[in-house]
Amino acid sequence: MTGELTLELNCRTDRTEDFARSATAWLTEARAELFPAYEAGLADEPAAQGPDENDPDAPWGRPHGVCAQLLVQRAPHGPGLRPSRYSRRTWKRLLSTLPTPSAPYTCLLLMHLLDARGHPVDHEHAVSVEFRRSPEHPGWTRFAASAPAALLPWPGSEEVQQRWLGLLGDWAVRLNAAYGHLTDDADPAFGTALERMLNLSPEDTVPHSDRTLRGYAWGTLCSAEVAARVGGPEALRASGAFHAVTELPGGRLLLKATPRLEHYTGDAPARVLRALAPALPPGRTDRAYLHSWMRLAPDGDAADWQR
């Protein structure tokens, strides 16, 4: 698998004030709930300097601190993500733009924990929180967070996985999300494993995620409309495809396929595909092209169960 535990929520944010409120809450309060160990380091002044191009052995910041970087894209179709060093000043400036026309379309906060020498615990990976507004459908925003196994010990930990799944449900209600997932085979930039196999773009699927699921992940958040299309909570429980079906306010359902994410292999994805088929896009996941890290049913096609 990819090794990155990824949580994503897709939300309607038609009004500027809705977007600003949701984005601010996600970047601050959700960040603190997802990554509490990073909060003290982010509050440090002066902020960590990061890598020194002239001295690769130089510390990035104070021992046991946090070094963070902001990546921002302000124009919908302009240049790529622009990097800047995180500081409390730059962070406040960013948050102040969210209720304005200059609010970024993409914002990604990367955070590195530092060791006793002030060096990154893992040079190659960081935890992240982000949002991505759709350039073609600006009334839709994706809120996401990711953590590699090296920095968040989620593999084999039902406690960590369940905490994140609980946060998926809590924030789905708070942000009035239409769809969400928790998995290790999706990427906020490239989409779900199913989308990648079917050559679907999140830019096209997200605006319909309140009616059509973007995948059948280990943890799936579905809207009231999708819940009705797949038969409702009792039908899903009776299907035997899920370890837990949790009813949330607004008619949403939070689906947990197996006790732990690592268990979501073998025949388990096929059972979930069959249960959710009425709300999934058609298209066969050809086993010849299926990557080993994708938690999908080999040769599965929702259309086989939609007739």
matplotlib code that plots the C-alpha trace (Angstrom):
import matplotlib.pyplot as plt

x = [0.0, 1.0, 1.8, -0.1, -3.2, -5.5, -8.7, -10.7, -14.1, -15.9, -18.1, -20.3, -18.9, -21.0, -20.8, -17.6, -18.4, -19.1, -15.7, -13.8, -15.4, -14.9, -11.3, -10.3, -11.8, -10.1, -6.6, -6.7, -9.1, -9.0, -5.3, -5.0, -7.3, -5.5, -2.0, -2.0, 1.8, 2.6, 0.7, 3.4, 6.1, 3.9, 3.5, 7.3, 8.9, 11.1, 9.8, 12.0, 14.2, 14.1, 17.0, 20.1, 21.1, 24.8, 25.0, 22.9, 23.9, 22.6, 19.5, 16.2, 15.0, 15.1, 15.3, 12.0, 10.3, 8.3, 9.4, 6.5, 6.1, 3.2, 2.4, -0.2, -1.8, -3.8, -5.0, -7.3, -5.2, -2.1, 1.4, 1.8, 2.1, 4.3, 6.3, 7.0, 8.3, 5.7, 5.7, 2.9, 2.9, 2.6, 0.0, -2.2, -1.8, -3.0, -6.0, -6.9, -7.3, -9.8, -12.9, -11.6, -11.4, -7.7, -8.3, -6.1, -7.5, -5.1, -3.3, -1.1, 0.6, 3.5, 4.8, 8.0, 8.7, 12.3, 14.5, 16.9, 19.4, 16.8, 16.8, 13.6, 12.5, 11.9, 13.5, 11.4, 7.9, 5.7, 2.2, -0.2, -3.5, -4.9, -7.8, -8.4, -11.1, -12.3, -11.2, -14.2, -16.6, -15.5, -18.6, -16.9, -13.9, -11.9, -10.5, -7.8, -5.1, -2.4, 0.1, 2.8, 3.2, 6.7, 5.2, 1.8, 1.9, -1.4, -0.6, -1.8, -3.3, -7.1, -7.0, -5.3, -7.5, -10.7, -9.7, -9.3, -12.5, -14.3, -12.9, -14.0, -17.6, -17.4, -16.0, -18.4, -21.2, -19.5, -18.6, -21.8, -19.8, -21.3, -18.7, -15.6, -13.1, -10.3, -7.9, -4.3, -4.8, -6.0, -4.2, -5.8, -4.0, -4.8, -8.0, -9.2, -7.9, -11.1, -10.9, -7.3, -8.3, -11.2, -9.4, -11.8, -10.7, -11.7, -12.4, -15.3, -16.4, -16.3, -19.3, -21.4, -20.1, -23.4, -25.1, -22.3, -19.5, -15.9, -14.8, -15.4, -12.7, -12.2, -13.9, -16.6, -18.8, -21.9, -24.7, -28.3, -29.1, -26.4, -27.6, -31.1, -29.7, -27.9, -30.9, -30.3, -28.4, -30.4, -29.8, -26.1, -25.8, -27.7, -25.3, -22.5, -20.1, -19.4, -17.9, -19.8, -22.5, -22.9, -25.8, -24.9, -27.0, -28.5, -29.0, -25.3, -23.8, -20.2, -19.2, -16.3, -15.5, -13.3, -12.0, -8.7, -7.6, -5.0, -7.9, -9.5, -8.0, -9.0, -12.7, -13.6, -13.4, -15.6, -18.3, -18.3, -18.4, -21.5, -23.2, -22.5, -22.8, -26.1, -24.2, -20.8, -19.6, -19.5, -16.2, -14.1, -11.0, -9.0, -6.8, -4.0, -3.6, -4.5, -1.6, -0.9, -1.5, -5.0, -7.8, -10.2, -12.0, -10.0, -12.1, -14.9, -17.5, -20.4, -22.4, -22.5, -24.7, -26.8, -28.9]
y = [0.0, 3.6, 4.0, 7.2, 7.3, 9.8, 11.4, 13.5, 15.3, 16.8, 19.8, 22.4, 25.8, 28.0, 31.2, 32.9, 32.9, 29.2, 28.5, 30.8, 29.3, 25.7, 26.3, 28.1, 25.4, 22.7, 24.3, 25.1, 23.0, 19.8, 20.1, 20.2, 17.2, 15.1, 16.1, 17.2, 16.5, 19.2, 22.1, 23.3, 23.3, 25.3, 28.0, 28.4, 31.8, 32.2, 29.5, 26.7, 27.8, 24.5, 23.0, 25.0, 24.6, 25.4, 23.0, 19.8, 18.8, 21.9, 21.5, 22.6, 24.0, 23.6, 20.1, 18.3, 21.2, 21.3, 22.6, 23.5, 24.7, 26.3, 25.5, 27.8, 28.3, 31.4, 31.4, 28.6, 27.9, 29.8, 28.6, 25.7, 25.6, 28.4, 27.4, 29.6, 28.9, 28.7, 31.2, 32.5, 35.7, 34.1, 31.7, 34.6, 36.4, 33.3, 32.8, 36.5, 36.0, 33.2, 35.4, 37.6, 37.3, 36.5, 33.3, 30.5, 27.7, 25.2, 25.4, 22.6, 22.7, 20.2, 19.5, 17.8, 16.7, 17.3, 15.0, 15.7, 17.3, 19.5, 17.3, 15.8, 12.5, 11.5, 13.7, 12.3, 12.5, 15.0, 15.0, 17.4, 19.2, 20.9, 22.2, 22.2, 24.4, 23.2, 25.6, 24.5, 24.2, 26.7, 25.9, 22.6, 22.2, 19.1, 19.1, 16.5, 15.3, 12.7, 10.9, 8.4, 5.3, 6.5, 9.5, 8.2, 4.6, 3.7, 0.3, -2.4, 0.2, -0.1, 2.8, 5.3, 4.2, 4.4, 7.9, 9.1, 7.4, 9.1, 12.4, 11.8, 11.4, 14.4, 16.7, 15.4, 16.7, 20.0, 20.8, 19.4, 17.0, 15.2, 12.5, 11.3, 8.5, 7.2, 4.9, 4.3, 4.0, 7.5, 10.8, 14.3, 15.4, 12.4, 11.0, 7.6, 4.3, 3.6, 7.0, 6.2, 2.8, 4.2, 7.3, 9.6, 13.1, 14.4, 17.7, 15.9, 13.5, 15.7, 17.9, 14.7, 13.1, 13.8, 11.4, 9.1, 7.7, 8.3, 4.9, 2.1, 2.8, 1.1, 4.1, 5.7, 8.7, 8.8, 11.4, 10.9, 10.5, 7.9, 6.1, 5.9, 4.6, 1.7, 0.7, 2.5, 1.5, -1.7, -3.1, -2.3, -4.1, -7.1, -7.3, -8.5, -6.3, -3.9, -4.2, -1.1, 1.1, 4.4, 6.7, 10.4, 13.6, 14.7, 11.1, 10.5, 7.1, 6.3, 2.8, 0.8, -2.2, -4.3, -4.0, -2.6, -1.1, -3.9, -6.4, -4.8, -7.2, -10.5, -10.7, -7.8, -5.0, -7.1, -7.4, -3.6, -3.1, -5.2, -3.5, 0.0, -0.7, 1.3, 4.5, 3.7, 4.6, 1.8, 0.5, -2.6, -2.6, -4.9, -7.2, -6.9, -3.2, -3.3, -2.2, -4.2, -1.2, -0.6, -1.9, -2.8, -5.9, -7.4, -7.3, -5.7, -3.5, -1.8, -2.3, -6.1, -5.4, -2.6, -4.6]
z = [0.0, -0.2, 3.5, 3.7, 5.8, 4.0, 5.1, 2.7, 2.8, -0.1, 0.7, -0.9, -0.2, -2.5, -0.4, 0.4, 4.1, 4.0, 2.4, 4.8, 7.9, 6.8, 5.6, 8.7, 11.0, 9.0, 8.9, 12.6, 14.7, 12.6, 12.3, 16.1, 16.5, 13.8, 14.8, 18.5, 18.9, 16.4, 18.0, 20.5, 17.8, 15.4, 18.1, 18.6, 17.9, 15.9, 13.6, 12.4, 9.5, 7.6, 5.5, 4.9, 1.2, 2.1, 5.0, 4.7, 8.2, 9.9, 12.1, 10.7, 14.0, 17.8, 19.2, 19.3, 17.5, 14.3, 10.9, 8.6, 5.0, 3.2, -0.5, -2.0, -5.4, -5.7, -9.3, -10.5, -13.6, -12.8, -11.8, -9.5, -5.8, -4.4, -1.3, 1.7, 5.2, 7.9, 10.7, 12.9, 10.9, 7.4, 8.8, 10.1, 6.8, 5.0, 7.2, 6.8, 3.0, 3.2, 3.3, 0.4, -3.4, -3.1, -1.1, -2.6, -4.6, -3.0, 0.4, 1.7, 5.1, 5.4, 9.0, 10.0, 13.6, 14.6, 16.7, 19.5, 17.1, 15.4, 12.3, 10.7, 12.1, 8.5, 5.8, 3.0, 4.5, 6.4, 7.7, 6.0, 6.1, 3.0, 1.0, -2.7, -4.3, -7.7, -10.5, -12.7, -9.8, -7.2, -5.1, -4.2, -1.8, -0.8, 2.7, 3.4, 5.8, 5.3, 7.5, 6.5, 8.6, 9.7, 11.5, 12.6, 13.8, 12.2, 10.7, 13.1, 15.4, 15.7, 18.2, 15.7, 12.8, 14.8, 16.1, 12.5, 11.4, 14.2, 13.1, 9.6, 10.9, 13.3, 10.6, 8.0, 10.2, 11.0, 7.4, 6.0, 3.8, 0.8, 0.6, 2.4, 2.7, 5.0, 3.3, 2.3, -1.5, -2.4, -3.0, -2.7, -5.8, -8.0, -6.6, -5.3, -6.5, -8.3, -10.1, -11.2, -12.5, -14.5, -15.7, -13.8, -12.6, -9.2, -11.0, -12.7, -9.9, -6.8, -7.9, -8.1, -5.0, -3.2, -5.7, -6.9, -4.7, -5.8, -4.5, -2.0, 0.6, 3.9, 5.5, 3.4, 4.2, 2.1, 1.7, 2.6, -1.2, -1.6, 1.5, 0.1, -3.3, -1.6, 0.5, 3.8, 7.0, 7.7, 4.2, 4.4, 7.8, 6.4, 3.5, 5.7, 3.8, 6.7, 10.2, 11.2, 9.8, 11.7, 11.2, 11.3, 11.4, 8.1, 6.9, 6.3, 6.9, 8.0, 6.7, 8.1, 6.0, 8.4, 12.0, 10.7, 7.4, 6.9, 6.9, 3.9, 1.4, -0.3, -0.8, 1.4, -1.3, -3.6, -0.9, -0.4, -4.2, -4.4, -1.5, -2.8, -6.5, -7.0, -6.2, -7.8, -11.3, -13.9, -15.1, -14.7, -12.6, -14.9, -12.7, -15.2, -14.5, -10.8, -8.6, -5.4, -3.2, -4.5, -2.3, -5.1, -6.4, -9.2, -12.4, -10.4, -12.1, -10.3, -13.5, -12.9, -9.8, -11.2, -13.5]

ax = plt.figure().add_subplot(projection="3d")
ax.plot(x, y, z, "-o")
ax.set_aspect("equal")
plt.show()
